[in-house]
Amino acid sequence: LYDTSARQIRDFTPLTPGCVSIYLCGATVQAAPHIGHIRSGLNFDIMRRWFTYRGYEVTFVRNVTDIDDKIIAKSAEQNRPWWSIGYDNERAFTDGYTALGCLPPTYEPRATGHVTEMVEMMRGLIERGHAYESDGSVYFDVRSWPSYLELSRQDLDEMRQPAEEGISGKRDPRDFAMWKAAKPGEPDWETPWGRGRPGWHLECSAMAHKYLGSAFDIHGGGLDLIFPHHENEIAQAKAYGDEFARYWVHNAWVTMSGEKMSKSLGNSVLVSEMVKQWRPIVLRYYLGTPHYRSTIEYSEEALREAESAFARIEGFVQRVVEKAGVVEPSAEVPLAFAEAMDDDLGVPQALAVVHTTVRQGNSALAADDKEAAVARLAEVRAMLGVLGLDPLDERWAGETDRGDDLHGVVDTLVRMVLDQREAARSRKDWATADAIRDQLNQS
């Protein structure tokens, strides 16, 4: 895996043999999810599936940030309770993950359910001299932790004060808030330092400790979280005494016109709308098959290309099933697929193996070699299962119904092409007939 903290690919060695522990920064539920949010969930869903295929027992924690500045701002804008906004959008995220075939996490803790753990962590950090209280807020003293900024590799002396934090009560403008003193009209909880609410960074450090212990294997999230969020998580957790994450894995963004997809930029594409226009399994193919560290530039043309590519796979599956009945996945994926996945989750290279196998299967069908076609389908299903893209999986049972009209169109087009080939053969235009045959074998 590519470890952001090491800036290189490292061999993965689990903390506990046979087990993998993963913490993924999940949704901040101030608004419904766009496809950029769901991409992260998809990338780590594939990681989890691959570890499971490799025989590991996976504990996968994906948190819900259900209280922060943005949610409070939305509450004021919409004149709705903060918890109502959070709950509605949490459900929207769950619906989005489910629609695109993500397995449910082992645990999905909400930040507001873990204030006790946050207070305990703050108390420990204050006792160790790494945090301090000021006017009801609690700040982390960044200069007390010499390794601060080890993940993002910045120079503390060149950093500017975080604009959203303000400087009131801080010993150093770069210290960050772990707990924010109560303000009129905002939600608050009781602590030894007065009423207030948690800071974003503290939430994840406390929840990771609660569910995965003082040390775990992989911490994941989007590239935009490296600083300040993950940097501050590391400082809090390690200063508290945790070893924390041993590998840091970050997925790239979905962009539009070169900019990160973002609600604040107004360029987001909501999952709830996308699944009305595109089959969810096609959206999963589109978002899940580029390498997780590669940026996806969103466009409808790219989605249509993904739709066509997946249709070639699905068409092969359907033709073999019509000829031989349902074929069970093979026990093992092809070696080339496994080697690609073992190389920093090389899904694009693994997908190339899928398409090669599909072409071989289509050639077997063209040669009326039923046994070979069935063998190739078994391999294809095993590979697609790892990627969460097996169209015969019960998860996608309703998907084929949505595509009935499309299948009819495709069948008609295929018959037209075959008629053209027969016409070419009848007039002894062997070059055209062979070209049509070759094209069918490749599709």
N, C-alpha and C positions, 0 to 999 in steps of 0.2 A: 504494500500500500504506500501511496505517496503521503508522507508525513509532513504536514506544513511546518511543524516546529523544527524538523531536521532539514527541510528544503530538499528532500530526496526520497526515492522509493526505498523502503525498508522491508525486509522479510518480516512477516507477521508471526509473532510468537505470543500466544495467549498467556495471560497472567495465571489462569488455572487451566491445566491441560484438558482439552475436550470441551471447553466452555468459552463463549465470547460475550462480553458485556459492552453494550453500545448505549451512549446517551446522545440523543439528537435534540438540538434546540428546535422546538416546534412552533406552533402558531402563537402570534400576538393577536388577540381576537378583537381588534377594534373595527374590522371590516371583513367582508366575505373574501375568500381566497381567489387570487388570480393564478394562472398556470405557472408563474414563476415560483409561487409558494409551494405548489404541489410537486414541482420538479424535485425539490429537496427530498420530500417524502418518498418519491419514486426511486431516486438514486439509492437511498439507504434501504428501501424495501428490497431492491435487487441485491445489494450487499448482504442483507440478512438472509435472503433466499440462497445465495451462493454459499455462505457459511453453513447453513442448514444442510445443503446438498453435500458439502464436504464432511458432514458428520458431527458438526459442533452443536452443542446446546446453546441457543442464543437467548440472552436476556436483552430486550430492546425497550429502552425508555425514551419516550418522546413527550416533552412537557407541554403544558398550555399556560402561556402568560396571560392571565385573566385580570391583571391590574397593572396599569402603567400610565404614564403621562398621556399617551395617545387615546387610551380608552376613556380617561377622565375628560379630555377635551371633547371627544365625541359625545359623551354624556351631556356636557353643557350645550353643545351645538344642537343636539336633537331633543333636549329636555326629557331625557329618559334615564332611568337608573343605570349606573355603570354595569351592574351585574346582568341586567337585561340585555344590553348590547353585547357583553361578553358571551353570554350563554347562546344567544342566537347565532353569533358568528362561530362559536365553537362547534355548534351543530353543522354549520355550513362547511367548515373544514373537514369534519368527520365524513360528511356526505361526499365531499370532493375526493378524499383519500379512498373511500369505499368505491366510488364510481370508477376510479382508475385502477382498481384491483390491488390496492395496498393491503397487506395483512395488518390486522390490528396490533398495536404495540403490546408488549407484555404488561407494561404499566404506562398510564398516561396521567401523571399528577398535575393538578392545578396549583398555581403559585399560592393562591389565597388559602389553600388547605395546609400550608406548611410554614405558617408564621412562627410556630413554636420552634421549629428547627432553625429558622433564620435568627431568632433571638439567641438561641444557644450558640450559634456560630459567631454572632457579633460579640457576645459576652466573652467567648474564648479569645477573639482577636483583640479586644480591648485589654484583657488580662495579659496578653503577650506583647502589648505595646505596638500593635499594628493598626489599631483603629482608635477613634476617640469620639466622644459625644460633644456636640456644640449646639446649644439652643434647641434641643429636642431632636436634632438630626444626628446620625452616626456616619462618620466618614472613614474611609480607608486611607491610611498614611502611606502614600506611594513611595516616599523616600525611606521608609522603614523596611522595604523589601527590595534588596539590591538586584534581584532577578526580574523586577518589573519590566515589561516590554520585551521579554525574551521570545515571545511568539511572533510579534509583528516586527521585531528588530528595529525599533525606533530609539532615538536619543531623547531621554527625558528632558534634558535642558533645552531641547529645540521644540518641545511640545507647547502648544497654546492651551490656554484654559478652555475646557469644554463649555461651549456657549450655553447649553441647556441646563448646566448645573448651577451657575451663578457662583459668586465668591463669598457670600455671607457665611461667616462662621468657620471657614476653612483655614487651616494652618498654611496650606499651599494650594494655590488655585487649581493645581492638577489633581489633587485628591478627589476621589469620587464618592458619591453618596451611596451608602449601603441602606440607610433608612432615612426617610424624609419626614420631618416634623409635620403634624397635622395642620391643614389649612381649612378655613370655613367652607363648608359645602362639599368637602372631599371625603372619601371613605378613610377610616383609620382604625387601627388596632392598638391595644394596650401593650406597652413594653416597660422595662425598668427605667427607660429614659423619657417616658411620656408617650402620648398617643401619636400615631403616625402611620405610614405605609411603607412597604418595602421598595428598595431600589431594584431595578431590573436585573442587575448583575448578581446580586445576592441570591435571588430566587433560584437560579440554576445551580449555583454552588451548593446550596442547601439541599435541593432535591436530588442532585447527583449523589451526594453523600448519603442521603436517606435510603435510596433504592439500590445503589451499586457499591456502597462502602467507601473506604478511604482511598481505594485504588481500583481502576477499571481499565478496560482495553482501549476503547475508541470513543472519542468525542467528535461529533459531526455538526455541520451547519453550513450555511452559505458563506461565500467569500467575504461578504460585507460584515460578517460578525467577528472576523479576526480581531479587529480593534473598533471600539473599545470592549465589546462584550466578552469575548473569549479571553482577551488579555486580563481583564479585571476578574473574571472567574478564576483564572489560574492563580492570580495574586492572593485572592481571598482564601481559596482552598488550600494552597500550599503553605501560606502563612499560618493557617489554622492547624496544619500538621498532616494534611492529606497528601498522598503521592499524586492523586488525581488521575487524569487521563494519560495513557502511555503513547497513544497515537492520536494525531489531530488530522481529520479528513474534512476537506471543504469542497463543496460543489460550486460550479460556476453559475452564472445568471442566465435567465432568459431576457433577451434585450429586444427593443423595438427602436429602429432607426439608430442603433448604436448605443442607446441608453438603457440602463438597467430598468426592467419592468418594475414599476412602483406605483402604489396608490397615490402618493403625493404628486407624481408627475402626470397623473391622469392618463397613463398609457397602459393600464392594466387590462387584461382580458379575463373576465371572471369565468371560473370553472363551470358555474351553474349555467352560463350562457353557451359556453363552448360545447358542452355535452348535448345541447339541443341541435347544434349544427354538425357535429362530428360524432361518430361512434366512439364511446369511451376507450375501447381497445385500440383504436387508431390513435387517439390522443396519447395513450400509454406508449405506443410504439414511437410516436413522434418525440415525446419528452424523455423517454427512458433509454432510447438506443444510442444517442450520441454519448461520447465519453463524458463522465460526470465532471471532469475538469475543463471541458470545452464549453464555450459560450454558445447558446442557441439563439440565433437571430430569428425572431418570429416573423412569419409571413404566411399568408394563405397558400401561396404557391408551394412552400416547403411542406405544409400540411397535406396538400394534394399529392405531392411526391411520396410522402409517408403512407398515405392511403393506398396508392398504387402498389408500392413495395409490399405492404402487408397483404394486399389482395392477391398477389402472386403466391405468397405462402399459403394463404387461406384457400385459394383455388386448388392447390395441390392436395391439401388436406382433404378437401371435400371430394375430389375426384377419386382418391384412394378409398375413402370411406364408402362411396357409392359402389365401388368395385369389389371391396373386400370386407366391408363392415368396419366397425370401430376397432382401431389398433391401439393397444396399450403402449405407453411410453417405455422405451428401453430402460434397463436398470442403470446404465451409465451413459453419459454424454460422450460424443467423439473426443478423442484426445486433443485435437487442435482447438476445439471449443474450450475445454478445460484449461489448456495452457493460456489461452487468451484471457479467460476470466481470472486466472491466478496472477496475471501480470497487471496489477493495479486495476482490476475489474475492467478489462479491455473489451467492453460490450461491442464496439464497432467491429473489432476483429472477430469476436465470437459470432456476431450476426452474419458476417461474411461466410462463416462455416454453415450457418443455417441456410443461406441462399444457395450455396454450392450443393448442399445436400438436397434441397428442393429441386434444383436443376437435374441432379442425378436421378431423383425420383420421377420427374417428368419424362426423362429419357427412357426409364424403365417402363413407364406406362405406355409410351409411344411404341416400344418394342414388345408390348404385351407380356412383360416380365413381372407378373403379379408378385412373386416372392420378393424380388428386389425392391419393388415399389413399397411393399409393406414394411420391409426392413428400414428403408429410408424414412418412412413416416414415423416409425417407432423412435428413431434418432431425433427427428425434427420435434416430435412432441416432448421428448426429454429436455431438449435445449430450450424450447419455448416455455416449458414449465418453470425452468430456472429464471427466465426473464418475466414470468407472469403474463405470458402472451399466448398461451395454448388455447386456441379457439374452441377446443373440445372440452376444456375444463368447465365444470358446472358453474364456476363463477361467471362465465360469459354465456350461460345458457340462453338468455334472452337476446343476445346480440345478433344471432343469425336471423331471428324474426325481423329485426329492424332492417336487415339487408336484403329481404326477399325480393323487393323490386329491383335492386341492383343486380342480384344474382340472375334474374330473368334477362336483364339487359346484357350481362356478360355472356350468358349462354347463347343468346341470339348472335352476338358478335363473333363468338367462337365458331358457331355453325356457319356464319358467312365466310369466315376465313377458311374453314375446311372445304366449303363449296368452291372457293376460289382455287384452292390447291387441286381439287379434283378436276376443275375446268382446265387448269394448266396442264395437268397430266394427260387429259383427253386430247389436248391439241399438241401433246408431246413437247411442251415447253418445260423441259426438265430443270433448267436453271431456276425458273420462278418457283416451281413446285418444291425444289430442294431448299430454296431460300425461305419459303413459308414454313416448311417443316422445321428448319433450324431455329427460326424465330419462335415457333411454338415450344420447342424444347427448352429455350432460354427463359420463357415466361412462366 
